[in-house]
């Protein structure tokens, strides 16, 4: 890793008190995206409330360990040592539901465990893989990721899907209040106050929302103060060919997604990363996938939401994410504390996320700025990949008549957009990809 900026933002010394607050802000930013996967999965598979509570705790616990592996690292072999957070790979939600419905939880976790070996193996061939992901592919991928998340922020602003008062003007009032707070802090504050704009927006937004009856404290009494996470909670994993193949395909795409985010974060931190750094990061994700299967959690990927937060706050220190990792582990072991973060109403989250998700998309455009658009072929690559990726995301039901395995693949906009970008870039820029050195 080579520093290209004037300052070493990644290893900058920050007081523990500030590290804790900044780390908690990252936890709040990623919390909604992290717990939405277990909530959707539990509802789809009709799991009990106790199983759902376990999934959320296991998820937070494993998120913390995975984030520590990536941000702090283990020696020179595991972890990219950039300020990154690992969370549930939303791209795998569709196949997880399908596998869980057909084979049950033991088959699902067998698929996660075995496919983690593939992710780890990818790190040893990263030089061959990475040449298919130049800035034009990575920029398109990050742009698709960011702008495909924007509808989720808008849904939260309206009250959250399934809410009885979805679209209520009060929900928009709360969301706009949060957004205004964040914008005002960024406009008029400096230093540390500016760096916690999102956190302040979430706290003040939750207080503001409580005046409209949006904050329910009753669930706090249902949670335990302390509970250990036991491996193989749902039983001994089972391995089936179809489930492992489907999960592996999506995890390879998640590797590509992570590579794109690695480059985006490196750009934000003003450092230049090497294939060795990326290989270390992919190995950490392989370990995270294995831990997810072992602790009955989920496949993990580097979260783009927190990259957006770094852009907004200007804080790019990896030890902030180490602090976030420790907080996540504690939240996983103390369900009552974890339940506190569920008090944040959907409109409050939506108001904060609309800024962050848009920032992610803008960072994708920033990466694309290094592409030579004087070549008409590059315009075609970007136009088709982003168009197909976002179009697939916002248009449900396009592939309902397809075989199940194809439906699971094609209805995911990140998959379709990434594959389109890779194919078109290989077609138009073949000589650059396969040139001999």
Long-range contacts (C-beta under 8 A, 24 or more apart in sequence): 1-81, 1-266, 1-271, 1-272, 1-273, 1-274, 1-277, 2-271, 2-272, 2-274, 3-270, 3-271, 3-272, 4-270, 4-271, 4-272, 5-269, 5-270, 5-271, 6-270, 7-270, 9-269, 9-270, 9-316, 9-317, 10-81, 10-82, 10-83, 10-269, 10-271, 10-316, 10-317, 10-318, 11-317, 11-318, 11-319, 12-316, 12-317, 14-317, 14-319, 14-320, 18-192, 19-317, 19-319, 19-320, 19-322, 19-323, 20-323, 20-327, 21-196, 21-199, 22-195, 22-196, 22-313, 22-315, 22-317, 22-320, 22-323, 23-320, 23-321, 23-322, 23-323, 23-324, 23-325, 23-326, 23-327, 24-199, 24-323, 24-324, 24-327, 25-196, 25-198, 25-199, 25-309, 25-313, 26-85, 26-306, 26-309, 26-320, 26-321, 26-324, 27-324, 27-327, 27-328, 27-331, 27-341, 28-198, 28-199, 28-202, 28-341, 28-344, 29-198, 29-305, 29-306, 29-309, 29-352, 29-356, 30-63, 30-85, 30-87, 30-303, 30-305, 30-306, 30-324, 31-341, 31-344, 32-156, 32-344, 32-349, 32-353, 33-87, 33-88, 33-90, 33-303, 33-305, 34-59, 34-60, 34-63, 34-87, 34-88, 35-59, 35-60, 35-342, 36-88, 36-90, 37-88, 37-90, 37-93, 37-298, 38-88, 38-298, 40-93, 40-97, 41-93, 41-96, 41-97, 41-100, 41-298, 44-97, 44-100, 44-101, 45-97, 45-100, 45-101, 45-105, 53-223, 53-335, 54-233, 54-296, 55-296, 55-297, 56-335, 56-338, 57-227, 57-229, 57-331, 57-332, 57-333, 57-335, 57-338, 58-229, 58-233, 58-295, 58-296, 58-297, 58-332, 59-88, 59-297, 59-298, 59-332, 60-328, 60-329, 60-331, 60-332, 60-338, 61-229, 61-295, 61-297, 61-328, 61-329, 61-331, 61-332, 61-333, 62-229, 62-288, 62-291, 62-292, 62-295, 62-297, 62-298, 62-300, 62-332, 63-87, 63-88, 63-297, 63-300, 63-325, 63-328, 63-332, 64-324, 64-325, 64-326, 64-327, 64-328, 64-329, 64-330, 64-331, 64-332, 65-288, 65-291, 65-325, 65-329, 66-284, 66-285, 66-287, 66-288, 66-291, 66-292, 66-300, 67-321, 67-322, 67-324, 67-325, 67-328, 68-322, 68-325, 68-326, 68-329, 69-284, 69-287, 69-288, 70-281, 70-284, 70-285, 70-288, 70-302, 70-321, 71-318, 71-319, 71-321, 71-322, 71-325, 72-318, 72-319, 72-322, 72-325, 73-280, 73-284, 76-280, 77-280, 77-283, 78-280, 78-283, 78-284, 78-287, 79-280, 79-281, 79-283, 79-284, 80-262, 80-273, 80-277, 80-278, 80-280, 80-281, 80-284, 81-277, 81-280, 81-318, 82-262, 82-265, 82-266, 82-269, 82-271, 82-273, 82-281, 82-318, 83-265, 83-269, 83-306, 83-310, 83-316, 83-317, 83-318, 83-320, 83-321, 84-261, 84-262, 84-265, 84-281, 84-302, 84-303, 84-306, 84-307, 84-318, 84-321, 85-302, 85-303, 85-305, 85-306, 85-321, 85-324, 85-325, 86-284, 86-285, 86-288, 86-300, 86-301, 86-302, 86-303, 87-300, 87-301, 87-303, 87-305, 88-297, 88-298, 88-299, 88-300, 88-301, 89-250, 89-251, 89-254, 89-257, 89-298, 89-299, 89-300, 89-301, 91-250, 91-253, 91-254, 91-257, 91-301, 91-412, 91-414, 91-415, 92-247, 92-250, 92-251, 92-254, 92-298, 92-299, 94-408, 94-411, 94-412, 95-246, 95-247, 95-250, 95-408, 96-247, 96-298, 98-246, 98-404, 98-408, 99-243, 99-246, 99-247, 102-243, 103-238, 103-240, 103-243, 104-238, 105-234, 105-235, 105-296, 106-234, 106-235, 106-236, 106-237, 106-238, 107-237, 107-238, 107-239, 107-240, 107-243, 108-243, 109-232, 109-234, 109-237, 109-293, 109-296, 110-237, 110-238, 110-239, 110-240, 110-243, 110-244, 110-293, 111-239, 111-240, 111-243, 111-244, 111-246, 111-247, 112-247, 112-289, 112-292, 112-293, 112-298, 112-299, 113-237, 113-289, 113-290, 113-293, 113-294, 114-239, 114-244, 114-247, 114-248, 115-244, 115-247, 115-248, 115-251, 115-289, 115-299, 116-251, 116-286, 116-287, 116-289, 116-290, 116-292, 116-293, 116-299, 117-286, 117-290, 118-248, 118-251, 118-252, 119-251, 119-252, 119-254, 119-255, 119-282, 119-285, 119-286, 119-289, 120-282, 120-283, 120-286, 120-287, 120-289, 120-290, 121-286, 122-252, 122-255, 122-282, 122-286, 123-279, 123-280, 123-282, 123-283, 123-286, 124-279, 126-275, 126-278, 126-279, 126-282, 127-275, 129-255, 130-259, 130-275, 130-278, 131-433, 132-422, 132-425, 132-426, 132-433, 133-256, 133-259, 133-260, 133-422, 134-425, 134-429, 134-432, 134-433, 135-263, 135-367, 135-368, 135-370, 135-371, 136-368, 136-371, 136-378, 136-381, 136-382, 136-421, 136-425, 136-429, 137-260, 137-385, 137-418, 137-421, 137-422, 137-425, 138-259, 138-260, 138-263, 138-264, 138-367, 139-260, 139-364, 139-365, 139-366, 139-367, 139-368, 139-370, 139-371, 139-382, 140-364, 140-368, 140-381, 140-382, 140-385, 140-386, 140-389, 140-417, 140-418, 140-421, 141-256, 141-257, 141-260, 141-364, 141-414, 141-417, 141-418, 141-421, 142-260, 142-261, 142-264, 142-304, 142-360, 142-361, 142-363, 142-364, 142-367, 143-361, 143-364, 143-365, 143-368, 143-386, 144-364, 144-385, 144-386, 144-389, 144-390, 144-393, 144-413, 144-414, 144-417, 144-418, 145-257, 145-260, 145-261, 145-304, 145-360, 145-361, 145-364, 145-414, 146-304, 146-308, 146-357, 146-358, 146-359, 146-360, 146-361, 146-362, 146-363, 146-364, 147-357, 147-358, 147-361, 147-364, 147-390, 148-389, 148-390, 148-393, 148-394, 148-413, 148-414, 149-304, 149-305, 149-353, 149-357, 149-360, 150-354, 150-357, 150-358, 150-361, 151-393, 151-394, 152-353, 152-357, 153-349, 153-350, 153-353, 153-354, 153-356, 153-357, 154-350, 154-354, 155-346, 155-350, 156-346, 156-347, 156-349, 156-350, 156-353, 157-346, 157-347, 157-350, 157-351, 157-354, 158-347, 158-350, 159-346, 159-347, 160-346, 163-346, 170-212, 170-347, 171-346, 171-347, 172-347, 174-205, 174-208, 174-209, 174-212, 174-214, 174-345, 174-347, 174-348, 174-351, 175-347, 175-348, 175-350, 175-351, 175-354, 176-351, 177-204, 177-205, 177-208, 177-351, 178-202, 178-204, 178-205, 178-208, 178-347, 178-348, 178-350, 178-351, 178-352, 179-351, 179-352, 179-354, 179-355, 181-205, 182-312, 182-351, 182-352, 182-355, 183-355, 186-312, 194-313, 194-314, 195-313, 195-314, 195-315, 196-313, 197-312, 197-313, 198-309, 198-312, 198-313, 198-352, 198-355, 198-356, 201-348, 201-351, 201-352, 202-344, 202-348, 202-349, 202-352, 205-344, 205-345, 205-347, 205-348, 205-351, 205-352, 206-343, 206-344, 206-345, 206-348, 208-348, 209-345, 209-347, 209-348, 214-345, 214-347, 214-348, 215-343, 215-345, 216-343, 217-343, 219-339, 219-342, 220-336, 220-339, 220-340, 222-339, 223-335, 223-336, 223-338, 223-339, 224-335, 224-336, 225-334, 225-335, 225-336, 226-333, 226-334, 227-333, 227-334, 227-335, 228-333, 229-295, 229-332, 229-333, 231-294, 231-295, 231-296, 232-294, 232-296, 233-295, 233-296, 234-296, 237-293, 242-405, 246-405, 246-408, 247-299, 249-409, 250-299, 250-409, 250-412, 250-415, 251-289, 251-299, 253-412, 253-414, 253-415, 253-418, 254-285, 254-299, 254-301, 255-282, 255-285, 256-418, 257-301, 257-302, 257-304, 257-414, 257-418, 258-282, 258-285, 258-301, 258-302, 260-367, 261-302, 261-303, 261-304, 261-307, 262-302, 263-367, 264-304, 264-307, 264-360, 264-363, 264-364, 264-367, 265-302, 265-307, 265-310, 267-363, 267-366, 267-367, 268-307, 268-310, 268-311, 268-316, 268-363, 269-310, 269-316, 270-316, 304-360, 305-353, 305-356, 305-357, 305-360, 307-360, 307-363, 308-355, 308-356, 308-357, 308-359, 308-360, 308-363, 309-356, 311-359, 311-363, 312-355, 312-356, 312-359, 377-428, 377-429, 378-428, 380-424, 380-428, 381-421, 381-424, 381-425, 381-428, 382-421, 384-420, 384-421, 384-424, 385-417, 385-418, 385-420, 385-421, 385-424, 386-417, 388-413, 388-416, 388-417, 388-420, 389-413, 389-414, 389-416, 389-417, 389-418, 389-420, 390-417, 392-416, 392-417
